[in-house]
């Protein structure tokens, strides 16, 4: 399983919450990465976002991923309360 998640997320979450809470959120989300690596069909199709992309919840967060021949690519993780299309557009612009 490959992940586009980087350490840049830790400081963002830590600004709004304690490091302990940020660590718990990261742990909950990354635990789901392993689940999706083993069971890539578990997510809900998000073809309106991009072809072949699926979405799976991790607490209040949504994981966007794509199953490939080599494994599962984690594309993005966003808070569920965000406008998902705007968040994806912004993420693409900052790459």
C-alpha positions as CSV (number, residue, x, y, z in Angstrom):
1,X,0.0,0.0,0.0
2,X,1.3,3.4,-0.9
3,X,0.2,6.6,0.8
4,X,0.1,10.2,-0.3
5,X,-0.2,11.2,3.3
6,X,2.8,13.0,4.6
7,X,3.9,14.5,7.9
8,X,2.5,17.8,6.9
9,X,-0.9,16.8,8.3
10,X,0.4,16.4,11.8
11,X,1.1,20.2,12.3
12,X,-2.2,21.1,10.7
13,X,-4.2,19.0,13.2
14,X,-2.0,19.9,16.1
15,X,-2.8,23.6,15.5
16,X,-6.4,22.9,16.3
17,X,-6.1,20.2,18.9
18,X,-3.5,18.8,21.2
19,X,-0.8,16.6,19.9
20,X,-2.4,13.6,21.8
21,X,-5.7,14.1,19.9
22,X,-3.8,14.6,16.6
23,X,-2.0,11.4,17.2
24,X,-5.2,9.5,17.9
25,X,-6.8,10.9,14.7
26,X,-3.7,9.9,12.6
27,X,-3.8,6.4,14.2
28,X,-7.5,5.9,13.4
29,X,-7.0,7.0,9.8
30,X,-3.9,5.0,9.2
31,X,-5.5,1.9,10.7
32,X,-8.1,2.2,7.9
33,X,-5.3,2.3,5.3
34,X,-4.4,-1.3,6.3
35,X,-8.0,-2.3,6.1
36,X,-8.4,-0.8,2.6
37,X,-5.1,-2.4,1.5
38,X,-6.6,-5.8,2.4
39,X,-10.2,-5.1,1.3
40,X,-10.1,-2.5,-1.4
41,X,-13.7,-3.1,-2.4
42,X,-15.1,-1.9,1.0
43,X,-15.4,1.8,0.0
44,X,-18.2,3.6,-1.7
45,X,-17.6,4.5,-5.4
46,X,-16.8,8.1,-5.9
47,X,-16.7,8.2,-9.7
48,X,-18.1,11.8,-9.5
49,X,-14.7,12.8,-8.0
50,X,-12.6,10.8,-10.5
51,X,-12.8,7.4,-12.3
52,X,-12.1,4.4,-10.1
53,X,-11.9,6.5,-6.8
54,X,-13.6,5.1,-3.7
55,X,-14.3,6.7,-0.4
56,X,-14.2,5.1,3.1
57,X,-14.9,6.8,6.5
58,X,-12.4,6.9,9.4
59,X,-14.2,8.6,12.2
60,X,-15.0,12.1,11.1
61,X,-12.6,11.9,8.1
62,X,-13.1,10.5,4.6
63,X,-10.3,8.6,2.9
64,X,-10.2,8.7,-0.9
65,X,-8.3,5.9,-2.5
66,X,-7.9,3.9,-5.7
67,X,-7.2,0.2,-6.0
68,X,-4.4,-0.6,-8.5
69,X,-2.7,-3.8,-9.7
70,X,0.1,-3.1,-7.2
71,X,-2.1,-2.3,-4.2
72,X,-4.1,0.5,-2.8
73,X,-3.2,4.2,-3.4
74,X,-4.4,6.6,-0.7
75,X,-5.1,9.8,-2.5
76,X,-6.5,12.2,0.1
77,X,-8.0,12.4,3.6
78,X,-10.4,15.2,4.4
79,X,-12.7,16.0,7.3
80,X,-16.2,14.9,6.5
81,X,-17.7,18.3,7.2
82,X,-15.7,19.9,4.4
83,X,-17.1,20.5,1.0
84,X,-15.4,17.4,-0.6
85,X,-15.2,18.7,-4.2
86,X,-13.7,22.0,-3.0
87,X,-11.2,20.2,-0.8
88,X,-10.2,17.9,-3.7
89,X,-9.8,20.9,-6.1
90,X,-7.7,22.8,-3.6
91,X,-5.5,19.7,-3.0
92,X,-4.9,19.3,-6.7
93,X,-4.0,23.0,-7.0
94,X,-1.3,22.7,-4.3
95,X,0.4,19.7,-5.7
